[in-house]
């Protein structure tokens, strides 16, 4: 029997045009075995049947609350939810995702045993009825500063934290302070800003090493939508994070490199045009004009490169293992076995997970594609003088930013 002293957990669900998967999401919250919860539905100006679905759940279950706001983005929706939260603890769930029945209870159990201010968990990808890759998580009970020192592995794009705002249990006091300080103009990467700021205040952070959260990566998914130029966002985000940690962390330079990696990652996923003055394809390597390229990977990274492909190179193909899924989204993607029929000088591996990239490279080598024709993200370009210069230039970007490179860099 659940004890009466169980603390109230506020679950905040930001929603924008979420009718496609919203019922599954809300059903998974309705059946939580931790009954002392409130579920705050923040409708961020939806134009579909989101409101009707939300009102149905409100009429059936008093734990649901509905708040409508003009479209202001996820950051504003989450902040609104936190401001209305009555619980001592806060969790976030995206409207396209779903959770296990013990989502809340398992996190609260870890928190109660450890006295943690924040508890991070593991998420698993779910797409087309299939379960995919699981995220990683740290272990033990450590300080928020130690989490910041360890959240990025030595390899670029490889994270030690699964989700940034989900699946995570936050002390309301800590996450509320983060949203009060956060620049609401930031629309991409704002989740990292809030979490990093929260970690600075967390004396104890614990981890739940099993999956309780399943996320979808769809074109319509709220947590994957972003404006197609995040350059200004990343200037603001970098400034916010570095200013926040400057007076809090002794090992500032070490953390700054990890933050800069995070900013570069965000730009690759949503502001790729910022690197259009690189001689070739950043961060894959120098490529002479006129060379024929096939993109391997149709996720966020691959789509960004495809949509902003350099005009001085020739795109001859786009392939992915899950080509049928991406074709259903309107992308002109071919199956991987068509690669051998394409003419190309290079295949670029446009995937963010380095272990997945390793697997793809090995598959291509097995198909006897010459190693010198296979290009993947190279950390020597991530840590190059070119990248350092681009980070410095980022400080000069203003809100009227429109990037038009005047020359081609011969950067090394």
VOPAGU-2260 file (C-alpha; in pm, 1 decimal, decimal comma):
REM VOPAGU-2260
SITE   aa  ch    i         X         Y         Z
SITE  UNK   A    0       0,0       0,0       0,0
SITE  UNK   A    1     135,0     342,4     -93,7
SITE  UNK   A    2     223,6     560,5     200,7
SITE  UNK   A    3      45,5     890,1     252,9
SITE  UNK   A    4     377,5    1070,0     295,9
SITE  UNK   A    5     472,5    1014,8     -68,7
SITE  UNK   A    6     561,1    1352,2    -217,5
SITE  UNK   A    7     361,8    1496,5    -505,7
SITE  UNK   A    8     532,7    1468,3    -844,8
SITE  UNK   A    9     434,1    1714,9   -1117,6
SITE  UNK   A   10     463,1    1569,1   -1468,1
SITE  UNK   A   11     480,4    1839,8   -1734,5
SITE  UNK   A   12     385,8    1756,0   -2093,6
SITE  UNK   A   13     451,5    2031,5   -2351,0
SITE  UNK   A   14     235,3    1970,8   -2658,3
SITE  UNK   A   15     230,2    2119,9   -3005,8
SITE  UNK   A   16       1,8    1952,8   -3261,2
SITE  UNK   A   17      46,4    1624,5   -3078,2
SITE  UNK   A   18    -272,7    1439,8   -3172,5
SITE  UNK   A   19     -91,1    1155,4   -3347,4
SITE  UNK   A   20      67,7     998,8   -3038,0
SITE  UNK   A   21     -87,2    1195,0   -2752,1
SITE  UNK   A   22    -335,1     926,5   -2642,7
SITE  UNK   A   23     -60,3     667,3   -2598,3
SITE  UNK   A   24     145,9     919,6   -2403,5
SITE  UNK   A   25    -136,3    1020,0   -2169,5
SITE  UNK   A   26    -252,0     661,5   -2118,9
SITE  UNK   A   27      96,8     571,3   -1997,5
SITE  UNK   A   28      80,2     857,0   -1746,5
SITE  UNK   A   29    -273,1     776,7   -1637,3
SITE  UNK   A   30    -170,8     424,1   -1536,3
SITE  UNK   A   31     123,9     524,1   -1315,6
SITE  UNK   A   32     147,5     310,6   -1002,2
SITE  UNK   A   33     264,8     616,1    -806,1
SITE  UNK   A   34     -72,2     778,7    -751,5
SITE  UNK   A   35      40,5    1107,0    -594,1
SITE  UNK   A   36      97,9    1284,3    -924,1
SITE  UNK   A   37     -41,3    1572,4   -1120,8
SITE  UNK   A   38     -11,5    1582,4   -1499,2
SITE  UNK   A   39      12,2    1933,2   -1641,5
SITE  UNK   A   40     -65,1    1951,6   -2013,9
SITE  UNK   A   41      77,0    2268,2   -2171,9
SITE  UNK   A   42     -80,4    2324,3   -2513,8
SITE  UNK   A   43     166,4    2543,5   -2702,6
SITE  UNK   A   44     -83,7    2686,6   -2950,9
SITE  UNK   A   45    -180,4    2359,1   -3119,7
SITE  UNK   A   46    -402,0    2373,2   -3429,1
SITE  UNK   A   47    -505,7    2008,2   -3441,2
SITE  UNK   A   48    -722,3    1800,4   -3204,3
SITE  UNK   A   49    -480,1    1832,5   -2912,0
SITE  UNK   A   50    -721,8    2039,5   -2699,7
SITE  UNK   A   51   -1009,4    1792,1   -2749,8
SITE  UNK   A   52    -791,9    1499,8   -2643,5
SITE  UNK   A   53    -663,3    1685,8   -2337,8
SITE  UNK   A   54   -1012,1    1784,5   -2224,6
SITE  UNK   A   55   -1125,3    1423,4   -2247,4
SITE  UNK   A   56    -855,9    1316,7   -2002,6
SITE  UNK   A   57    -933,8    1608,3   -1770,2
SITE  UNK   A   58   -1297,8    1501,7   -1753,2
SITE  UNK   A   59   -1200,3    1142,8   -1672,7
SITE  UNK   A   60    -915,6    1197,1   -1425,9
SITE  UNK   A   61    -875,7    1485,1   -1180,5
SITE  UNK   A   62    -497,4    1450,9   -1181,4
SITE  UNK   A   63    -482,3    1603,6   -1530,4
SITE  UNK   A   64    -463,6    1983,0   -1573,2
SITE  UNK   A   65    -476,9    2171,6   -1904,5
SITE  UNK   A   66    -315,1    2507,3   -1980,3
SITE  UNK   A   67    -328,2    2676,6   -2320,0
SITE  UNK   A   68     -67,7    2930,3   -2427,7
SITE  UNK   A   69      18,1    3113,9   -2747,2
SITE  UNK   A   70     287,4    2934,3   -2943,4
SITE  UNK   A   71     614,8    3016,9   -2772,7
SITE  UNK   A   72     819,8    2700,8   -2808,4
SITE  UNK   A   73     912,7    2417,0   -2575,6
SITE  UNK   A   74    1119,8    2635,9   -2347,6
SITE  UNK   A   75     826,6    2865,9   -2272,7
SITE  UNK   A   76     587,6    2570,2   -2238,1
SITE  UNK   A   77     808,7    2391,6   -1987,6
SITE  UNK   A   78     863,7    2709,9   -1789,6
SITE  UNK   A   79     488,3    2767,4   -1780,0
SITE  UNK   A   80     438,3    2414,1   -1653,8
SITE  UNK   A   81     697,5    2452,1   -1378,8
SITE  UNK   A   82     538,4    2779,2   -1266,6
SITE  UNK   A   83     202,5    2603,0   -1226,1
SITE  UNK   A   84     345,1    2287,5   -1067,9
SITE  UNK   A   85     228,9    2210,0    -714,2
SITE  UNK   A   86     467,1    1919,8    -653,0
SITE  UNK   A   87     800,9    1912,4    -475,4
SITE  UNK   A   88     937,5    1711,6    -768,1
SITE  UNK   A   89     912,0    1768,1   -1143,2
SITE  UNK   A   90     939,8    1535,8   -1442,6
SITE  UNK   A   91     896,5    1606,7   -1814,5
SITE  UNK   A   92     746,3    1387,2   -2085,0
SITE  UNK   A   93     728,2    1473,8   -2454,0
SITE  UNK   A   94     384,5    1435,2   -2612,1
SITE  UNK   A   95     510,6    1184,6   -2870,0
SITE  UNK   A   96     671,2     956,7   -2612,8
SITE  UNK   A   97     546,4     710,2   -2351,1
SITE  UNK   A   98     669,3     567,4   -2021,5
SITE  UNK   A   99     649,3     252,9   -1811,6
SITE  UNK   A  100     388,4     220,5   -1536,4
SITE  UNK   A  101     658,7     259,5   -1271,1
SITE  UNK   A  102     815,3     566,5   -1432,2
SITE  UNK   A  103     748,3     793,5   -1133,5
SITE  UNK   A  104     773,1     536,1    -855,7
SITE  UNK   A  105    1108,8     397,7    -968,2
SITE  UNK   A  106    1266,9     742,6    -986,0
SITE  UNK   A  107    1121,7     845,7    -650,3
SITE  UNK   A  108    1247,4     524,2    -492,9
SITE  UNK   A  109    1603,3     602,5    -605,2
SITE  UNK   A  110    1567,1     959,5    -480,5
SITE  UNK   A  111    1440,9     848,7    -140,7
SITE  UNK   A  112    1726,8     601,9     -94,9
SITE  UNK   A  113    1999,8     845,7    -202,8
SITE  UNK   A  114    1869,9    1187,2    -100,4
SITE  UNK   A  115    1944,4    1307,3    -453,6
SITE  UNK   A  116    1839,3    1646,7    -588,4
SITE  UNK   A  117    1827,9    1506,2    -943,9
SITE  UNK   A  118    1788,8    1149,6   -1073,0
SITE  UNK   A  119    1877,1    1061,7   -1434,0
SITE  UNK   A  120    1742,6     754,2   -1612,2
SITE  UNK   A  121    1769,0     560,0   -1937,0
SITE  UNK   A  122    1559,5     612,2   -2248,0
SITE  UNK   A  123    1511,3     384,4   -2547,7
SITE  UNK   A  124    1425,2     474,0   -2902,6
SITE  UNK   A  125    1090,0     350,0   -3034,7
SITE  UNK   A  126    1005,9     378,1   -3401,9
SITE  UNK   A  127     763,0     197,9   -3631,9
SITE  UNK   A  128     673,3     -46,2   -3354,6
SITE  UNK   A  129    1036,2    -144,0   -3299,7
SITE  UNK   A  130    1256,2     -78,4   -2998,2
SITE  UNK   A  131    1597,8      63,6   -3079,3
SITE  UNK   A  132    1912,1     192,5   -2915,7
SITE  UNK   A  133    1922,9     258,5   -2540,6
SITE  UNK   A  134    2093,0     561,8   -2394,6
SITE  UNK   A  135    2378,4     544,9   -2147,3
SITE  UNK   A  136    2389,9     668,5   -1791,7
SITE  UNK   A  137    2650,0     728,2   -1523,7
SITE  UNK   A  138    2647,4     535,7   -1194,8
SITE  UNK   A  139    2673,9     596,2    -823,6
SITE  UNK   A  140    2579,9     910,1    -634,2
SITE  UNK   A  141    2792,0    1209,6    -730,5
SITE  UNK   A  142    2774,2    1586,9    -728,3
SITE  UNK   A  143    2628,6    1791,1   -1011,3
SITE  UNK   A  144    2976,2    1928,4   -1085,7
SITE  UNK   A  145    3107,7    1573,1   -1127,5
SITE  UNK   A  146    2824,4    1500,2   -1371,4
SITE  UNK   A  147    2929,6    1801,1   -1579,1
SITE  UNK   A  148    3286,0    1672,8   -1581,4
SITE  UNK   A  149    3172,6    1333,1   -1710,0
SITE  UNK   A  150    2863,5    1384,2   -1928,0
SITE  UNK   A  151    3065,6    1375,9   -2251,3
SITE  UNK   A  152    3284,7    1079,4   -2330,3
SITE  UNK   A  153    3621,5    1130,7   -2501,3
SITE  UNK   A  154    3457,2    1067,6   -2840,5
SITE  UNK   A  155    3264,9    1349,9   -3004,6
SITE  UNK   A  156    2885,7    1296,7   -3014,5
SITE  UNK   A  157    2897,1    1025,0   -2744,5
SITE  UNK   A  158    2697,4    1120,4   -2435,5
SITE  UNK   A  159    2704,8     969,1   -2087,3
SITE  UNK   A  160    2359,7    1109,6   -2010,6
SITE  UNK   A  161    2061,7     957,4   -2188,8
SITE  UNK   A  162    1807,2    1231,6   -2170,8
SITE  UNK   A  163    1863,5    1588,9   -2067,1
SITE  UNK   A  164    1517,5    1675,0   -1936,0
SITE  UNK   A  165    1369,6    1326,7   -1966,0
SITE  UNK   A  166    1381,9    1075,9   -1813,8
SITE  UNK   A  167    1488,9    1288,8   -1517,6
SITE  UNK   A  168    1343,6    1364,5   -1174,8
SITE  UNK   A  169    1421,1    1721,1   -1063,6
SITE  UNK   A  170    1378,8    1896,3    -733,6
SITE  UNK   A  171    1127,0    2167,6    -818,2
SITE  UNK   A  172    1333,5    2432,2    -639,2
SITE  UNK   A  173    1634,4    2356,4    -860,1
SITE  UNK   A  174    1459,4    2330,4   -1197,7
SITE  UNK   A  175    1246,3    2637,7   -1127,3
SITE  UNK   A  176    1558,0    2845,1   -1063,2
SITE  UNK   A  177    1701,1    2722,3   -1395,3
SITE  UNK   A  178    1396,6    2836,0   -1591,4
SITE  UNK   A  179    1401,5    3172,5   -1414,0
SITE  UNK   A  180    1761,0    3227,3   -1529,8
SITE  UNK   A  181    1724,3    3073,9   -1877,0
SITE  UNK   A  182    1711,8    3303,4   -2180,4
SITE  UNK   A  183    1368,9    3238,0   -2333,0
SITE  UNK   A  184    1495,9    3337,6   -2677,3
SITE  UNK   A  185    1685,2    3009,4   -2699,6
SITE  UNK   A  186    1473,5    2761,8   -2896,1
SITE  UNK   A  187    1724,2    2482,9   -2964,9
SITE  UNK   A  188    1949,5    2331,5   -2700,7
SITE  UNK   A  189    1758,1    2505,7   -2423,2
SITE  UNK   A  190    1713,8    2169,7   -2248,9
SITE  UNK   A  191    2089,6    2142,4   -2208,9
SITE  UNK   A  192    2105,7    2496,1   -2072,8
SITE  UNK   A  193    1844,6    2422,9   -1806,5
SITE  UNK   A  194    1998,2    2091,6   -1707,2
SITE  UNK   A  195    2353,7    2223,5   -1685,1
SITE  UNK   A  196    2237,7    2514,4   -1470,5
SITE  UNK   A  197    2043,6    2271,8   -1249,9
SITE  UNK   A  198    2349,6    2051,1   -1204,5
SITE  UNK   A  199    2545,4    2346,4   -1068,2
SITE  UNK   A  200    2301,1    2356,6    -775,4
SITE  UNK   A  201    2272,1    1981,0    -722,4
SITE  UNK   A  202    2472,6    1847,3    -429,1
SITE  UNK   A  203    2371,8    1488,5    -497,2
SITE  UNK   A  204    2283,8    1329,2    -832,0
SITE  UNK   A  205    2175,9     966,1    -866,4
SITE  UNK   A  206    2101,5     736,8   -1159,9
SITE  UNK   A  207    1840,8     475,5   -1251,1
SITE  UNK   A  208    2014,5     227,1   -1486,0
SITE  UNK   A  209    1710,4      78,8   -1658,9
SITE  UNK   A  210    1468,9     189,7   -1927,8
SITE  UNK   A  211    1149,8     365,1   -1817,6
SITE  UNK   A  212    1110,8     609,5   -2107,8
SITE  UNK   A  213    1053,3     543,8   -2479,0
SITE  UNK   A  214    1104,9     823,9   -2727,7
SITE  UNK   A  215    1005,5     864,8   -3087,4
SITE  UNK   A  216    1219,4    1044,3   -3341,1
SITE  UNK   A  217     967,1    1165,6   -3594,5
SITE  UNK   A  218     944,9    1468,7   -3817,4
SITE  UNK   A  219     644,0    1591,2   -3620,4
SITE  UNK   A  220     789,1    1518,7   -3279,2
SITE  UNK   A  221     789,8    1817,1   -3046,9
SITE  UNK   A  222    1132,2    1740,2   -2909,9
SITE  UNK   A  223    1287,7    1717,2   -3256,0
SITE  UNK   A  224    1139,2    2027,2   -3414,2
SITE  UNK   A  225    1367,8    2324,2   -3442,1
SITE  UNK   A  226    1411,3    2631,6   -3652,0
SITE  UNK   A  227    1642,1    2543,9   -3936,4
SITE  UNK   A  228    1905,5    2791,6   -3830,5
SITE  UNK   A  229    2013,8    2759,8   -3471,1
SITE  UNK   A  230    2318,6    2984,1   -3502,4
SITE  UNK   A  231    2181,7    3269,6   -3292,0
SITE  UNK   A  232    2044,1    3017,1   -3042,3
SITE  UNK   A  233    2386,9    2862,6   -2998,2
SITE  UNK   A  234    2552,0    3200,9   -2946,5
SITE  UNK   A  235    2301,6    3269,0   -2665,8
SITE  UNK   A  236    2325,0    2916,1   -2524,6
SITE  UNK   A  237    2705,1    2914,8   -2515,1
SITE  UNK   A  238    2708,5    3252,4   -2342,9
SITE  UNK   A  239    2449,5    3142,0   -2087,6
SITE  UNK   A  240    2627,5    2816,9   -2000,5
SITE  UNK   A  241    2981,1    2955,9   -1986,2
SITE  UNK   A  242    2869,3    3249,7   -1773,7
SITE  UNK   A  243    2686,7    3009,4   -1541,0
SITE  UNK   A  244    2985,1    2780,3   -1487,4
SITE  UNK   A  245    3254,7    3051,2   -1477,9
SITE  UNK   A  246    3219,2    3112,7   -1104,8
SITE  UNK   A  247    3116,4    2759,3   -1010,3
SITE  UNK   A  248    3375,7    2523,9   -1155,3
SITE  UNK   A  249    3747,1    2524,0   -1085,2
SITE  UNK   A  250    3830,0    2310,8   -1389,6
SITE  UNK   A  251    3677,4    2571,5   -1621,8
SITE  UNK   A  252    3888,8    2505,3   -1932,8
SITE  UNK   A  253    3815,5    2133,1   -1920,9
SITE  UNK   A  254    3441,3    2192,7   -1900,6
SITE  UNK   A  255    3454,0    2468,8   -2162,6
SITE  UNK   A  256    3586,6    2222,6   -2420,9
SITE  UNK   A  257    3292,8    1990,9   -2350,9
SITE  UNK   A  258    3046,2    2278,5   -2375,8
SITE  UNK   A  259    3202,1    2384,5   -2705,8
SITE  UNK   A  260    3162,2    2028,3   -2832,3
SITE  UNK   A  261    2794,8    2050,6   -2737,0
SITE  UNK   A  262    2754,6    2381,1   -2923,6
SITE  UNK   A  263    2925,0    2240,2   -3234,3
SITE  UNK   A  264    2697,5    1936,2   -3217,4
SITE  UNK   A  265    2387,7    2156,8   -3204,7
SITE  UNK   A  266    2511,0    2359,9   -3501,5
SITE  UNK   A  267    2573,7    2043,8   -3702,2
SITE  UNK   A  268    2218,0    1929,7   -3629,9
SITE  UNK   A  269    2045,3    2258,8   -3700,8
SITE  UNK   A  270    2279,3    2529,9   -3825,9
SITE  UNK   A  271    2502,4    2352,7   -4075,3
SITE  UNK   A  272    2523,6    2656,6   -4301,1
SITE  UNK   A  273    2747,9    2816,7   -4039,1
SITE  UNK   A  274    3027,8    2589,9   -4162,4
SITE  UNK   A  275    2976,8    2660,2   -4532,5
SITE  UNK   A  276    3309,9    2844,3   -4557,0
SITE  UNK   A  277    3496,9    2522,4   -4480,1
SITE  UNK   A  278    3698,3    2384,6   -4771,0
SITE  UNK   A  279    3506,6    2060,5   -4820,0
SITE  UNK   A  280    3248,7    1909,5   -4584,8
SITE  UNK   A  281    3280,8    1992,1   -4217,2
SITE  UNK   A  282    3367,4    1795,7   -4005,8
SITE  UNK   A  283    3447,4    1515,2   -4250,9
SITE  UNK   A  284    3748,3    1661,8   -4425,7
SITE  UNK   A  285    3883,0    1860,1   -4716,2
SITE  UNK   A  286    3709,3    1777,4   -5043,1
SITE  UNK   A  287    3786,9    1938,9   -5376,9
SITE  UNK   A  288    3505,4    2117,1   -5566,2
SITE  UNK   A  289    3311,6    1897,9   -5808,2
SITE  UNK   A  290    3354,7    1575,2   -5613,4
SITE  UNK   A  291    3055,5    1337,8   -5604,3
SITE  UNK   A  292    2910,5    1263,6   -5262,0
SITE  UNK   A  293    2665,9    1007,6   -5122,1
SITE  UNK   A  294    2516,4    1079,2   -4779,1
SITE  UNK   A  295    2473,3     774,7   -4555,2
SITE  UNK   A  296    2218,4     862,2   -4286,7
SITE  UNK   A  297    1877,8    1031,7   -4311,0
SITE  UNK   A  298    1828,1    1134,3   -3948,9
SITE  UNK   A  299    1852,4    1489,7   -3820,0
SITE  UNK   A  300    2222,9    1518,4   -3905,6
SITE  UNK   A  301    2190,9    1367,6   -4252,6
SITE  UNK   A  302    1885,0    1577,0   -4333,5
SITE  UNK   A  303    2063,7    1894,2   -4226,5
SITE  UNK   A  304    2358,8    1820,8   -4456,2
SITE  UNK   A  305    2124,9    1721,3   -4740,6
SITE  UNK   A  306    1917,3    2038,9   -4712,2
SITE  UNK   A  307    2222,7    2266,2   -4691,6
SITE  UNK   A  308    2455,9    2074,8   -4919,4
SITE  UNK   A  309    2748,0    2283,0   -5056,4
SITE  UNK   A  310    2689,2    2406,4   -5410,0
SITE  UNK   A  311    3046,8    2334,5   -5515,4
SITE  UNK   A  312    3001,4    1959,9   -5456,8
SITE  UNK   A  313    2776,1    1709,3   -5637,0
SITE  UNK   A  314    2522,6    1507,4   -5437,5
SITE  UNK   A  315    2466,7    1175,7   -5616,2
SITE  UNK   A  316    2275,7     976,6   -5354,3
SITE  UNK   A  317    2124,9     948,8   -5007,2
SITE  UNK   A  318    2091,5     612,8   -4832,8
SITE  UNK   A  319    1983,1     476,9   -4495,9
SITE  UNK   A  320    1915,8     139,1   -4338,0
SITE  UNK   A  321    1564,8     261,2   -4247,4
SITE  UNK   A  322    1498,2     409,1   -4588,7
SITE  UNK   A  323    1131,5     302,0   -4597,3
SITE  UNK   A  324    1057,1     501,5   -4281,9
SITE  UNK   A  325    1227,0     813,1   -4415,1
SITE  UNK   A  326    1055,1     775,8   -4753,5
SITE  UNK   A  327     723,1     777,0   -4567,7
SITE  UNK   A  328     822,8    1122,1   -4438,4
SITE  UNK   A  329     878,6    1246,1   -4792,0
SITE  UNK   A  330    1256,8    1213,9   -4799,6
SITE  UNK   A  331    1415,9    1088,5   -5121,7
SITE  UNK   A  332    1618,2     816,1   -4954,3
SITE  UNK   A  333    1736,1     489,8   -5110,8
SITE  UNK   A  334    1814,9     154,3   -4950,1
SITE  UNK   A  335    2178,0      91,7   -4862,3
SITE  UNK   A  336    2211,0    -186,4   -5121,0
SITE  UNK   A  337    2163,6      75,2   -5394,3
SITE  UNK   A  338    2487,1     242,1   -5287,8
SITE  UNK   A  339    2697,5      13,8   -5506,2
SITE  UNK   A  340    2500,8     129,7   -5812,1
SITE  UNK   A  341    2573,8     497,2   -5743,0
SITE  UNK   A  342    2865,5     698,3   -5872,8
SITE  UNK   A  343    3060,6     867,2   -5597,5
SITE  UNK   A  344    3401,4     982,5   -5488,0
SITE  UNK   A  345    3312,5     975,3   -5119,2
SITE  UNK   A  346    3048,6     834,8   -4885,3
SITE  UNK   A  347    2999,1    1051,5   -4577,5
SITE  UNK   A  348    2865,1     882,1   -4263,5
SITE  UNK   A  349    2611,0    1137,4   -4135,8
SITE  UNK   A  350    2518,9     972,1   -3807,3
SITE  UNK   A  351    2573,1    1111,9   -3460,3
SITE  UNK   A  352    2646,2     796,6   -3262,4
SITE  UNK   A  353    3014,4     699,9   -3302,3
SITE  UNK   A  354    2945,0     332,0   -3234,6
SITE  UNK   A  355    2684,1     328,0   -3510,6
SITE  UNK   A  356    2934,1     500,8   -3738,9
SITE  UNK   A  357    3188,7     227,8   -3658,7
SITE  UNK   A  358    2935,1     -36,9   -3760,6
SITE  UNK   A  359    2852,1     141,1   -4086,9
SITE  UNK   A  360    3218,6     179,7   -4177,1
SITE  UNK   A  361    3275,5    -192,7   -4121,9
SITE  UNK   A  362    2972,2    -278,8   -4337,9
SITE  UNK   A  363    3101,2     -59,3   -4620,5
SITE  UNK   A  364    3446,6    -212,7   -4597,6
SITE  UNK   A  365    3285,8    -558,6   -4618,5
SITE  UNK   A  366    3123,5    -441,5   -4943,2
SITE  UNK   A  367    3476,0    -362,1   -5065,8
SITE  UNK   A  368    3424,6      11,2   -5075,6
SITE  UNK   A  369    3776,8     156,7   -5048,0
SITE  UNK   A  370    3854,5     296,1   -4703,3
SITE  UNK   A  371    3979,5     623,6   -4852,0
SITE  UNK   A  372    3630,7     683,8   -4996,0
SITE  UNK   A  373    3459,0     655,3   -4656,8
SITE  UNK   A  374    3444,7     976,0   -4453,9
SITE  UNK   A  375    3311,1    1010,2   -4100,8
SITE  UNK   A  376    3311,5    1282,9   -3837,9
SITE  UNK   A  377    3675,5    1356,4   -3762,1
SITE  UNK   A  378    3765,8    1497,0   -3422,6
SITE  UNK   A  379    4074,7    1659,9   -3570,0
SITE  UNK   A  380    3836,4    1901,5   -3745,1
SITE  UNK   A  381    3620,6    1943,2   -3433,5
SITE  UNK   A  382    3932,9    2046,2   -3239,9
SITE  UNK   A  383    4091,9    2242,4   -3524,9
SITE  UNK   A  384    4190,8    2607,8   -3555,2
SITE  UNK   A  385    3898,8    2646,1   -3795,4
SITE  UNK   A  386    3652,3    2539,5   -3526,5
SITE  UNK   A  387    3812,8    2769,2   -3271,8
SITE  UNK   A  388    3774,4    3059,2   -3513,2
SITE  UNK   A  389    3407,9    2973,6   -3576,3
SITE  UNK   A  390    3341,1    2967,7   -3202,0
SITE  UNK   A  391    3502,3    3309,9   -3169,5
SITE  UNK   A  392    3295,0    3441,1   -3461,0
SITE  UNK   A  393    2984,5    3308,1   -3287,9
SITE  UNK   A  394    3029,4    3572,3   -3019,0
SITE  UNK   A  395    2976,2    3843,4   -3282,9
SITE  UNK   A  396    2652,2    3697,8   -3421,6
SITE  UNK   A  397    2344,5    3915,5   -3364,0
SITE  UNK   A  398    1973,5    3845,5   -3394,3
SITE  UNK   A  399    1966,9    3971,0   -3753,8
SITE  UNK   A  400    2212,0    3697,0   -3844,8
SITE  UNK   A  401    2215,9    3585,7   -4206,3
SITE  UNK   A  402    2530,6    3392,8   -4284,1
SITE  UNK   A  403    2670,2    3453,0   -4632,8
SITE  UNK   A  404    3036,7    3350,6   -4656,2
SITE  UNK   A  405    3242,5    3570,9   -4884,2
SITE  UNK   A  406    3539,9    3339,3   -4929,5
SITE  UNK   A  407    3626,8    2972,7   -4906,9
SITE  UNK   A  408    3852,5    2897,2   -4612,2
SITE  UNK   A  409    4165,3    2687,9   -4661,1
SITE  UNK   A  410    4152,8    2601,7   -4292,0
SITE  UNK   A  411    4345,8    2313,5   -4146,6
